[in-house]
């Protein structure tokens, strides 16, 4: 007689086997890791080995506060890049470049905040090379690293970041690294290439700080060799630097520019285009510019227009050339400062070739209340047209150092 219990067990076994086989087909494999390794902590950062890994940083809001390490050179050629953020959450983590190179990055924006990151708040970016990369924006606030660095409650930190063969173009607030630094420290950074915009244009940052508040603002051992051009507030390092209160630790230190700086308007400087603040602004110390600086008005070898009541330029120098073109005697061209409302120039000198129609000065072109001491000028001074006022601003130099100048 047929054993039906065996038959049922056999049928059941076949059914279970079929289901297991089906499950083997439909159960997905373990998800692919977003990064090359790591857990995102400071001791075990997420590893980034490809452009795809890099662009995973803003996939979640949590990612934006994690730590990352580049483990290989990354080529982003042909990859469409949107500035990284997640809603209103911005980067506050650590991106360690591991001294690797990120190359051929291309970012195009129609809204403000253009760069690899939209904004870095309290985050840190260090030990990174950026090569052959492009930013193009029709809205401004753009730089290869981030549209914005820091904010009213957070300070961004950038160190040992080297940018080569850069192309940054757009409208207002443009820089090789960032469009606007509200609160940041930039240390051992450099930019080479071109930065082209309208107002607030700088080799490193379009603008730093704000006129009515005092945040952390410090550039140390910053170098620009990029060609920088715009209209108003154009600088070899920073287009405009603003701080409400003077602080000796806030400003530009041990930094330089050798890239040509051109503005078709006013306030154009070899290091800083425009400096201002309600009760202070900027300290520039042990820094120099060897560039050719030109503007319609207020052109300076270090600062184009110094308006902060406590601006201070100390132990700094210029060579190259400084040229202003507008016949406007409230303007000026100066070896150190084009026009100075306040502040001090101390233990500094210029050997630049100076040229302009009016108020051309070896140290300061148009001086209202600046204190000038322990300085000298060894360049050339040329009045191109108009009423010459150069003697007024260089007479101290001539009497102390026997310097001749054009009349």
C-alpha positions as CSV (number, residue, x, y, z in Angstrom):
1,X,0.0,0.0,0.0
2,X,1.2,3.5,-0.8
3,X,2.7,5.5,2.1
4,X,0.9,8.8,1.8
5,X,2.7,10.3,4.9
6,X,6.0,9.9,3.0
7,X,4.5,11.5,-0.1
8,X,3.3,14.4,2.0
9,X,6.7,14.9,3.6
10,X,8.4,14.7,0.2
11,X,6.0,17.2,-1.3
12,X,6.5,19.5,1.7
13,X,10.2,19.2,1.3
14,X,10.0,20.1,-2.4
15,X,7.9,23.1,-1.5
16,X,10.2,24.4,1.1
17,X,13.2,23.8,-1.2
18,X,11.5,25.8,-3.9
19,X,10.7,28.7,-1.5
20,X,14.3,28.8,-0.3
21,X,15.5,28.8,-3.9
22,X,13.1,31.7,-4.7
23,X,14.3,33.6,-1.6
24,X,17.9,33.2,-2.7
25,X,16.9,34.9,-5.9
26,X,14.8,37.8,-4.6
27,X,16.7,38.6,-1.3
28,X,19.1,41.4,-2.2
29,X,22.8,41.3,-1.4
30,X,24.2,43.5,1.4
31,X,24.1,47.2,0.4
32,X,27.2,48.7,-1.2
33,X,29.1,51.0,1.2
34,X,28.9,54.7,0.3
35,X,32.6,55.2,1.0
36,X,35.7,53.2,0.7
37,X,35.9,52.3,4.4
38,X,35.8,53.8,7.8
39,X,33.1,54.8,10.2
40,X,33.2,58.6,9.9
41,X,34.7,59.2,13.3
42,X,37.8,61.4,13.9
43,X,39.8,58.2,14.7
44,X,38.4,56.2,11.8
45,X,37.3,58.6,9.1
46,X,35.2,57.6,6.0
47,X,37.7,56.9,3.2
48,X,37.2,58.7,-0.1
49,X,38.9,57.1,-3.1
50,X,36.6,58.3,-6.0
51,X,34.6,61.3,-7.1
52,X,31.4,59.3,-6.3
53,X,32.6,58.7,-2.8
54,X,33.2,62.5,-2.4
55,X,29.8,63.5,-3.5
56,X,28.1,61.1,-1.0
57,X,29.1,63.5,1.8
58,X,25.7,65.3,1.6
59,X,23.6,62.2,1.1
60,X,22.3,62.6,4.7
61,X,22.4,65.4,7.2
62,X,24.4,63.2,9.5
63,X,27.1,62.8,6.9
64,X,27.8,66.5,6.9
65,X,29.2,66.4,10.4
66,X,31.4,63.3,9.9
67,X,35.2,63.0,9.3
68,X,36.6,62.1,5.8
69,X,40.0,61.2,4.4
70,X,41.1,61.1,0.8
71,X,43.0,57.9,0.1
72,X,43.7,58.5,-3.6
73,X,44.0,61.3,-6.1
74,X,40.5,62.0,-7.5
75,X,39.6,63.0,-11.0
76,X,36.1,64.5,-11.3
77,X,36.3,65.1,-15.1
78,X,32.8,64.8,-16.7
79,X,31.0,64.6,-13.3
80,X,28.1,67.0,-12.7
81,X,28.7,68.6,-9.3
82,X,26.1,70.5,-7.3
83,X,27.4,72.4,-4.2
84,X,27.1,70.0,-1.3
85,X,24.5,70.6,1.4
86,X,21.4,68.8,2.6
87,X,18.5,71.2,2.9
88,X,19.6,73.9,5.4
89,X,22.3,71.6,6.9
90,X,25.9,72.5,5.9
91,X,29.3,70.9,6.3
92,X,30.6,71.0,9.9
93,X,32.8,67.9,9.7
94,X,36.4,67.4,8.8
95,X,37.7,66.8,5.2
96,X,41.3,65.7,5.3
97,X,42.8,65.7,1.8
98,X,45.7,63.5,2.9
99,X,47.8,65.7,0.6
100,X,46.0,64.1,-2.4
101,X,44.8,66.0,-5.4
102,X,41.2,66.7,-6.4
103,X,41.3,67.6,-10.1
104,X,39.0,68.6,-13.0
105,X,36.1,69.6,-10.8
106,X,33.5,71.7,-12.6
107,X,30.7,73.5,-10.8
108,X,28.1,75.7,-12.5
109,X,25.5,77.6,-10.5
110,X,22.5,79.9,-11.1
111,X,22.1,80.7,-7.4
112,X,24.4,82.0,-4.8
113,X,26.6,79.6,-2.9
114,X,28.7,77.9,-5.5
115,X,31.7,75.6,-4.8
116,X,32.4,72.0,-3.7
117,X,30.4,72.9,-0.6
118,X,27.6,75.4,-0.5
119,X,28.8,76.4,3.0
120,X,31.3,75.2,5.6
121,X,30.2,76.3,9.0
122,X,32.3,75.0,11.9
123,X,34.0,72.5,9.6
124,X,37.7,71.9,8.8
125,X,39.3,71.4,5.4
126,X,43.0,70.6,5.4
127,X,45.9,69.1,3.4
128,X,44.1,69.2,0.0
129,X,45.2,70.1,-3.5
130,X,42.7,71.3,-6.0
131,X,43.9,71.3,-9.6
132,X,42.4,72.3,-13.0
133,X,39.0,73.1,-11.6
134,X,36.3,75.6,-12.7
135,X,33.6,77.6,-11.0
136,X,31.0,79.5,-13.1
137,X,28.1,81.3,-11.6
138,X,25.6,83.9,-12.6
139,X,24.7,84.7,-9.0
140,X,27.9,85.2,-7.1
141,X,29.2,84.0,-3.7
142,X,31.5,81.4,-5.1
143,X,34.8,79.8,-4.6
144,X,36.3,76.4,-5.4
145,X,36.1,75.2,-1.8
146,X,32.8,76.8,-0.7
147,X,30.4,79.6,-1.5
148,X,30.5,80.6,2.2
149,X,32.9,79.9,5.1
150,X,31.6,80.3,8.6
151,X,28.6,82.2,9.9
152,X,27.6,84.4,12.8
153,X,28.0,81.6,15.3
154,X,30.6,79.2,13.7
155,X,34.2,79.5,12.5
156,X,35.4,77.5,9.5
157,X,39.1,76.4,9.4
158,X,41.1,75.9,6.3
159,X,44.7,74.9,6.3
160,X,47.3,73.6,3.8
161,X,45.0,73.9,0.8
162,X,46.7,74.5,-2.6
163,X,44.7,75.5,-5.7
164,X,46.4,75.5,-9.1
165,X,45.1,76.2,-12.6
166,X,41.8,77.6,-11.2
167,X,39.1,79.4,-13.2
168,X,36.5,81.2,-11.1
169,X,34.1,83.5,-12.9
170,X,30.8,85.2,-12.1
171,X,29.4,88.3,-10.6
172,X,29.8,89.5,-7.0
173,X,31.7,88.0,-4.0
174,X,34.1,85.7,-5.8
175,X,37.3,84.1,-4.6
176,X,39.7,81.3,-5.4
177,X,38.7,79.5,-2.2
178,X,35.5,81.2,-1.1
179,X,33.0,83.9,-2.0
180,X,32.5,85.1,1.5
181,X,34.2,84.3,4.8
182,X,32.0,85.5,7.6
183,X,34.2,83.9,10.2
184,X,37.2,81.8,9.3
185,X,40.9,81.1,9.6
186,X,42.9,80.4,6.4
187,X,46.5,79.1,7.0
188,X,49.1,78.0,4.5
189,X,46.8,78.4,1.5
190,X,47.5,79.4,-2.0
191,X,45.7,80.1,-5.3
192,X,46.9,80.1,-8.9
193,X,44.8,80.7,-12.0
194,X,42.2,83.4,-12.8
195,X,39.4,84.9,-10.7
196,X,37.1,87.2,-12.6
197,X,33.9,89.0,-11.4
198,X,32.4,92.4,-10.7
199,X,32.4,93.6,-7.1
200,X,34.1,92.0,-4.1
201,X,36.6,89.9,-5.9
202,X,39.7,88.4,-4.3
203,X,42.4,85.8,-5.1
204,X,41.4,83.9,-2.0
205,X,38.1,85.4,-0.8
206,X,35.7,87.8,-2.3
207,X,34.9,89.3,1.1
208,X,35.7,88.7,4.8
209,X,33.6,89.7,7.7
210,X,30.9,92.3,8.1
211,X,31.1,96.1,8.9
212,X,29.0,95.9,12.0
213,X,30.2,92.8,13.9
214,X,33.5,91.2,14.9
215,X,34.1,87.6,14.0
216,X,37.3,85.5,13.6
217,X,39.1,86.6,10.5
218,X,42.7,85.5,9.9
219,X,44.9,84.8,6.9
220,X,48.3,83.4,7.7
221,X,50.9,82.5,5.1
222,X,48.4,83.0,2.3
223,X,49.7,83.3,-1.2
224,X,48.1,84.4,-4.5
225,X,49.6,84.2,-7.9
226,X,46.2,84.2,-9.8
227,X,45.2,87.1,-12.1
228,X,42.3,88.9,-10.3
229,X,39.9,91.3,-12.1
230,X,36.7,93.0,-11.4
231,X,35.1,96.4,-11.0
232,X,35.0,97.7,-7.3
233,X,36.6,96.2,-4.2
234,X,39.1,94.0,-5.8
235,X,42.2,92.6,-4.0
236,X,45.0,90.2,-4.6
237,X,44.0,88.2,-1.5
238,X,40.6,89.7,-0.4
239,X,38.2,92.0,-2.2
240,X,36.8,93.6,1.0
241,X,37.7,93.0,4.7
242,X,35.4,94.3,7.4
243,X,35.4,94.1,11.1
244,X,33.7,96.2,13.7
245,X,36.5,96.1,16.3
246,X,40.2,96.1,15.8
247,X,42.1,93.0,17.0
248,X,45.8,92.4,16.6
249,X,45.2,88.7,15.8
250,X,42.7,89.4,13.1
251,X,43.9,90.3,9.6
252,X,46.6,89.3,7.1
253,X,49.9,87.9,8.3
254,X,53.0,86.6,6.5
255,X,51.1,86.6,3.2
256,X,51.8,87.8,-0.4
257,X,50.5,88.4,-3.8
258,X,52.2,88.4,-7.2
259,X,49.2,88.1,-9.4
260,X,48.0,91.1,-11.5
261,X,45.1,92.9,-9.8
262,X,42.8,95.0,-12.0
263,X,39.6,96.9,-11.2
264,X,37.8,99.2,-13.7
265,X,36.2,101.0,-10.7
266,X,37.5,101.9,-7.3
267,X,39.2,100.3,-4.2
268,X,41.7,98.0,-5.7
269,X,44.7,96.7,-3.7
270,X,47.6,94.3,-4.1
271,X,46.4,92.5,-0.9
272,X,43.0,94.0,0.0
273,X,40.7,96.1,-2.1
274,X,38.7,97.8,0.7
275,X,39.0,97.7,4.5
276,X,36.3,99.1,6.8
277,X,34.7,98.8,10.2
278,X,32.6,100.8,12.7
279,X,35.5,100.9,15.2
280,X,38.3,99.1,13.5
281,X,39.1,96.7,10.7
282,X,42.3,95.0,9.7
283,X,45.9,94.3,10.7
284,X,48.3,93.6,7.9
285,X,51.8,92.5,9.1
286,X,54.9,91.0,7.5
287,X,53.3,90.8,4.1
288,X,54.0,92.0,0.6
289,X,52.8,92.5,-2.9
290,X,54.9,92.5,-6.1
291,X,52.0,92.7,-8.5
292,X,50.7,95.3,-11.0
293,X,47.7,97.0,-9.5
294,X,45.4,99.2,-11.5
295,X,42.1,101.0,-10.9
296,X,40.1,103.9,-12.0
297,X,40.5,105.4,-8.5
298,X,41.9,104.4,-5.1
299,X,44.6,102.0,-6.1
300,X,47.1,100.8,-3.5
301,X,50.0,98.4,-3.3
302,X,48.6,96.8,-0.1
303,X,45.1,98.3,0.4
304,X,43.1,100.3,-2.2
305,X,40.9,102.2,0.3
306,X,41.5,102.0,4.1
307,X,38.5,103.2,6.0
308,X,38.7,101.4,9.3
309,X,39.5,103.7,12.2
310,X,42.2,101.3,13.4
311,X,43.6,99.8,10.2
312,X,47.2,99.0,10.7
313,X,49.9,98.1,8.1
314,X,53.1,97.0,9.8
315,X,56.4,95.8,8.4
316,X,55.0,95.2,4.9
317,X,56.2,96.3,1.5
318,X,55.4,96.5,-2.2
319,X,57.1,96.6,-5.6
320,X,55.6,96.2,-9.0
321,X,53.3,99.0,-10.1
322,X,50.3,101.0,-9.0
323,X,48.2,103.0,-11.4
324,X,45.0,105.1,-11.1
325,X,43.3,106.6,-14.2
326,X,40.5,108.9,-13.1
327,X,41.2,112.6,-12.6
328,X,39.6,112.8,-9.2
329,X,41.6,114.4,-6.4
330,X,39.5,112.7,-3.7
331,X,40.9,109.4,-5.1
332,X,44.6,108.5,-5.2
333,X,47.3,106.0,-6.0
334,X,49.8,104.9,-3.3
335,X,52.7,102.5,-2.9
336,X,51.1,101.1,0.2
337,X,47.5,102.6,0.4
338,X,45.6,104.3,-2.4
339,X,43.3,106.4,-0.1
340,X,43.4,106.3,3.7
341,X,40.7,107.7,6.0
342,X,42.3,106.5,9.2
343,X,44.8,103.9,10.5
344,X,48.5,103.6,10.6
345,X,51.4,102.6,8.2
346,X,54.4,101.7,10.2
347,X,57.9,100.3,9.3
348,X,56.9,99.7,5.8
349,X,58.2,100.6,2.3
350,X,57.5,100.6,-1.4
351,X,59.7,100.4,-4.5
352,X,56.7,100.4,-6.9
353,X,56.3,102.5,-10.0
354,X,53.3,104.8,-9.3
355,X,51.3,106.6,-11.8
356,X,48.0,108.6,-11.8
357,X,46.5,112.0,-12.6
358,X,46.2,113.3,-9.0
359,X,47.3,112.5,-5.5
360,X,50.0,110.0,-6.2
361,X,52.0,109.1,-3.1
362,X,54.9,106.9,-2.4
363,X,53.3,105.5,0.7
364,X,49.7,106.8,0.7
365,X,48.1,108.6,-2.2
366,X,45.3,110.4,-0.5
367,X,45.7,110.6,3.3
368,X,43.0,112.0,5.6
369,X,44.0,111.0,9.1
370,X,46.4,108.0,8.8
371,X,49.6,108.1,10.9
372,X,52.7,107.3,8.8
373,X,56.0,106.5,10.6
374,X,59.3,104.8,9.9
375,X,58.6,104.3,6.2
376,X,60.5,104.9,2.9
377,X,59.8,105.0,-0.8
378,X,62.4,104.1,-3.5
379,X,60.2,103.8,-6.5
380,X,59.1,106.2,-9.2
381,X,56.2,108.7,-9.1
382,X,54.5,110.0,-12.2
383,X,51.7,112.6,-12.5
384,X,49.8,111.9,-15.8
385,X,47.5,114.9,-15.8
386,X,45.4,117.2,-13.7
387,X,46.4,119.1,-10.5
388,X,49.3,117.4,-8.8
389,X,49.1,116.9,-5.0
390,X,51.8,114.3,-4.7
391,X,54.1,116.7,-2.8
392,X,51.6,116.9,0.0
393,X,51.8,113.2,0.7
394,X,55.4,112.5,0.1
395,X,57.1,115.6,1.6
396,X,57.8,113.7,4.8
397,X,59.5,110.9,2.9
398,X,61.6,113.4,0.9
399,X,62.7,115.3,4.0
400,X,63.6,112.2,5.9
401,X,65.1,110.1,3.1
402,X,66.0,112.5,0.4
403,X,63.7,110.9,-2.1
404,X,62.9,112.5,-5.4
405,X,59.5,112.2,-7.1
406,X,57.8,113.4,-10.2
407,X,56.1,116.9,-10.2
